[in-house]
Amino acid sequence: MTGLLASVATLGEMEIVRAGGADIVDLKDPARGALGAWEPDGLRAAVARWRSWGVGAPQLSATIGDQPMDPETVLRAAESVAATGVPLVKLGLFADGDAAACLAALRPLARRTRLIAVFFADLGVAFELIPAAADAGFHGVMVDTADKGAGGLRQRMEDDAIDAFVRTARARGLLTGLAGSLSADDIAPLARFEPDYLGFRGALCDGGRTGTLAAARVATVRAALRSPRAAA
Ligand SMILES: O=C[C@H](O)COP(=O)(O)O
């Protein structure tokens, strides 16, 4: 079954999505961009909260912020998030620099932290960077959207290309995730491609992705992921 990655902006939201059955609790500040980062103090508090959950807890991930594609900058940001104890660190591959050099620069960190490279459907997905991420020791790859006002994943990327992304990544042993202004209606069509996770923020909130996360919305998405055909 495809799992639920739920992006949260506060400790209170962490508890809501944990109670709602999220498989990955993803620490992200949506007001700061597509991959907006929490402050280090907040990350440390979130790690402490996550550890207090004990056995059976969902996984914990965090984003490093929308960083320019400069290897030193990206490495520093990823190391600073990893240093807080977050076990899964997500970083975006933007179109403004040398993403391949950034992936290579992260190789030492990938030996001690599980890294997820996030591609952006609306910036153009460079398929050749999927094996580059695997070669650098990354744990997984996702596709998301960078411009949250410009349509969801399925408006910005053809189904065939989404399918090819998942298959290419899986063939390299990478964990796979799909996100990008997804709604419950996107679950059945995307579940067909059997990604490991679908990621959500906006659909979980009253008032859009910078609004208030609502338990009822989490329940709707969780149920649709359990029975995608019934939800179609
Ligand atoms: O990683 C998943 C994202 O937080 C999805 O955010 P979104 O549903 O608002 O595009």
The ligand as a MOL file (V3000), in Angstrom:
LIG
                    3D

  0  0  0     0  0            999 V3000
M  V30 BEGIN CTAB
M  V30 COUNTS 10 9 0 0 0
M  V30 BEGIN ATOM
M  V30 1 O 5.9830 16.8420 0.6270 0
M  V30 2 C 4.7680 17.0760 0.4490 0
M  V30 3 C 4.3460 18.4690 0.3570 0
M  V30 4 O 4.4000 19.1210 1.5960 0
M  V30 5 C 3.0960 18.6620 -0.3580 0
M  V30 6 O 2.5940 19.9680 -0.1830 0
M  V30 7 P 1.3130 20.3940 -1.0350 0
M  V30 8 O 0.3330 19.2580 -0.9430 0
M  V30 9 O 0.8070 21.6220 -0.3870 0
M  V30 10 O 1.8160 20.6070 -2.4100 0
M  V30 END ATOM
M  V30 BEGIN BOND
M  V30 1 2 1 2
M  V30 2 1 2 3
M  V30 3 1 3 4
M  V30 4 1 3 5
M  V30 5 1 5 6
M  V30 6 1 6 7
M  V30 7 2 7 8
M  V30 8 1 7 9
M  V30 9 1 7 10
M  V30 END BOND
M  V30 END CTAB
M  END
